[in-house]
Amino acid sequence: MLIVAGSPSVHLAEKTAAQLKVPYISTQFKKFPDGEKYVRVNGDVKGQDVVLIQSTALKPDEYLIEYFLLADALKDLGAKRIRAVFPYFAYARQDERFTLGEAISFQTVVKLIEAVGTSEIYTIDSHRHRIPDLAKVFRIRSHELTAMHALANYIKERFTLSDPIVIGPDSESEPWVRTVASELGTSYDVMEKKRLGPDKVEIKPLSLNVKGHDIVITDDIISTGGTVIEATKILLGAGARRILVACAHPILAENALEKISAAGVEDVVGTDSVQSPVSRVSVAPIIAEALRK
């Protein structure tokens, strides 16, 4: 097995290779003056089982093109098998046509990933809520991994919680909330969210009594932080003692971290599926264990 990485996932790929004790093959990237991407694999992959790790956060269009170029090059260079690892999988949210004429971008990206010769795919807590199983979309073998156990263990080890309750900011977060609550050995609940725009939401108060409790808000992704901020306001208003936030994918666009802190959140913990100031939990062991199996 060999590990190869796209430009946003070099550090994660190096960690994964170290976990597996397998070679890491470096890659070279540059842009031509017109914006086109140049990629080069700096090693022999002929006859090898190649794991290509590529996050697609923050620059999804660029990083997907980068993946397609790398995967096609690996296949052309004689790789026996290409296993894709997308720590953050872009375009998963548009998994159906909500308005006439819309592109179902999830399906389009899946078709392109398969077309460049990908043999197998691994994702981590992908942002898809209406498709319970990736196998219903991919024709190749697919695996959905989760960082929630690792996040919960980090919180257990680093924080002393008083009567904790795990809260999800919306019904879609329930699977992640349930997992973290189980690891922490505590109760959980989810709020009801209504989206009013791309970065504006309305959240209804909980019926659960949170007064005097420490709260762990849990979700798969924090983009602009709007949902977390609204949930925090409600929880503090209901008497919550302090609030922590855990997420798999800390996108943290538009100064989200500063806004979340200003709203009263004590700390935010994320993973290195996306490199950020709060990426304290590595998904490398999760990826390595899945590849071993």
RAGIZI-V806418 format. One record per residue. N is the residue number from 1. RES is the residue in one small letter. OMEGA is omega in degrees with one decimal (none if undefined). Layout:
n->{N:N}
res->{RES:RES}
omega->{OMEGA:OMEGA}
This chain:
n->{1:2:3:4:5:6:7:8:9:10:11:12:13:14:15:16:17:18:19:20:21:22:23:24:25:26:27:28:29:30:31:32:33:34:35:36:37:38:39:40:41:42:43:44:45:46:47:48:49:50:51:52:53:54:55:56:57:58:59:60:61:62:63:64:65:66:67:68:69:70:71:72:73:74:75:76:77:78:79:80:81:82:83:84:85:86:87:88:89:90:91:92:93:94:95:96:97:98:99:100:101:102:103:104:105:106:107:108:109:110:111:112:113:114:115:116:117:118:119:120:121:122:123:124:125:126:127:128:129:130:131:132:133:134:135:136:137:138:139:140:141:142:143:144:145:146:147:148:149:150:151:152:153:154:155:156:157:158:159:160:161:162:163:164:165:166:167:168:169:170:171:172:173:174:175:176:177:178:179:180:181:182:183:184:185:186:187:188:189:190:191:192:193:194:195:196:197:198:199:200:201:202:203:204:205:206:207:208:209:210:211:212:213:214:215:216:217:218:219:220:221:222:223:224:225:226:227:228:229:230:231:232:233:234:235:236:237:238:239:240:241:242:243:244:245:246:247:248:249:250:251:252:253:254:255:256:257:258:259:260:261:262:263:264:265:266:267:268:269:270:271:272:273:274:275:276:277:278:279:280:281:282:283:284:285:286:287:288:289:290:291:292:293}
res->{m:l:i:v:a:g:s:p:s:v:h:l:a:e:k:t:a:a:q:l:k:v:p:y:i:s:t:q:f:k:k:f:p:d:g:e:k:y:v:r:v:n:g:d:v:k:g:q:d:v:v:l:i:q:s:t:a:l:k:p:d:e:y:l:i:e:y:f:l:l:a:d:a:l:k:d:l:g:a:k:r:i:r:a:v:f:p:y:f:a:y:a:r:q:d:e:r:f:t:l:g:e:a:i:s:f:q:t:v:v:k:l:i:e:a:v:g:t:s:e:i:y:t:i:d:s:h:r:h:r:i:p:d:l:a:k:v:f:r:i:r:s:h:e:l:t:a:m:h:a:l:a:n:y:i:k:e:r:f:t:l:s:d:p:i:v:i:g:p:d:s:e:s:e:p:w:v:r:t:v:a:s:e:l:g:t:s:y:d:v:m:e:k:k:r:l:g:p:d:k:v:e:i:k:p:l:s:l:n:v:k:g:h:d:i:v:i:t:d:d:i:i:s:t:g:g:t:v:i:e:a:t:k:i:l:l:g:a:g:a:r:r:i:l:v:a:c:a:h:p:i:l:a:e:n:a:l:e:k:i:s:a:a:g:v:e:d:v:v:g:t:d:s:v:q:s:p:v:s:r:v:s:v:a:p:i:i:a:e:a:l:r:k}
omega->{175.1:177.0:176.3:-177.6:166.3:-171.9:-179.1:-171.2:-176.9:-177.8:178.9:179.2:177.9:177.4:-178.9:177.9:178.6:177.7:-176.8:-175.7:178.1:-178.2:171.7:-179.9:-177.5:179.8:-178.4:-178.3:169.8:178.4:173.5:-177.6:-179.1:177.0:178.1:-176.0:174.7:176.5:178.7:176.7:-173.8:179.0:-178.8:-178.9:-175.4:178.4:-174.1:170.1:-173.9:173.5:-178.0:-177.1:-175.8:170.9:179.8:-179.8:171.5:176.3:-171.1:-177.8:-179.8:-174.9:174.1:175.9:178.0:178.5:-177.8:179.4:-179.3:-177.5:180.0:177.9:179.2:178.8:-178.6:178.8:172.3:177.1:-178.7:-177.0:176.8:176.0:-177.4:172.0:176.1:179.5:170.6:-175.0:-178.5:175.5:-179.7:-175.1:-179.5:-174.3:172.7:180.0:-178.1:179.9:-178.6:176.8:-178.7:170.3:173.0:-167.8:176.9:-179.3:-179.6:-179.3:178.2:179.8:-179.1:177.7:178.9:-173.8:-178.1:172.8:177.5:-177.7:-171.5:-177.2:176.2:173.8:179.4:176.1:-177.8:-173.1:178.2:-172.4:-177.6:178.3:-174.7:-174.1:179.2:-179.3:178.1:-179.4:-178.9:172.7:175.0:178.8:-177.7:-177.6:176.4:178.9:178.4:177.2:-171.6:177.9:-179.6:177.6:179.8:179.6:176.4:-180.0:178.8:-175.6:-170.5:-175.6:172.1:-173.0:178.1:179.8:-173.6:171.1:177.7:-175.8:172.0:-177.0:176.8:-176.0:-178.6:-178.7:-172.4:180.0:-179.4:179.4:-179.1:-179.5:-179.7:178.8:179.1:178.7:-179.0:179.9:-177.0:-179.5:179.4:175.1:176.7:-180.0:178.3:-175.0:172.3:-178.4:-178.9:-179.9:-178.0:-177.8:179.9:-178.4:173.8:-177.3:179.7:179.6:177.9:170.1:-179.0:178.3:-178.7:-176.5:178.8:-178.2:166.7:-175.3:171.8:175.9:-174.3:176.6:-179.9:-171.8:168.7:-179.6:178.7:178.9:-177.0:-178.7:179.8:-178.9:179.4:178.3:180.0:178.4:-178.9:-176.6:177.2:177.4:179.1:174.0:177.1:-174.9:175.2:-173.7:170.5:177.9:176.1:177.1:177.4:-170.9:-179.1:178.0:173.0:178.0:173.5:178.1:-176.1:-175.9:178.4:-179.6:179.6:178.5:-179.8:179.8:177.2:177.5:-177.2:-177.2:176.8:179.4:177.9:-179.9:178.2:168.3:172.3:179.4:-177.8:177.6:-177.4:-177.5:-174.8:-179.8:-179.3:175.6:179.5:178.1:179.3:178.5:-177.7:-179.5:178.7:179.7:176.6:-176.7:none}
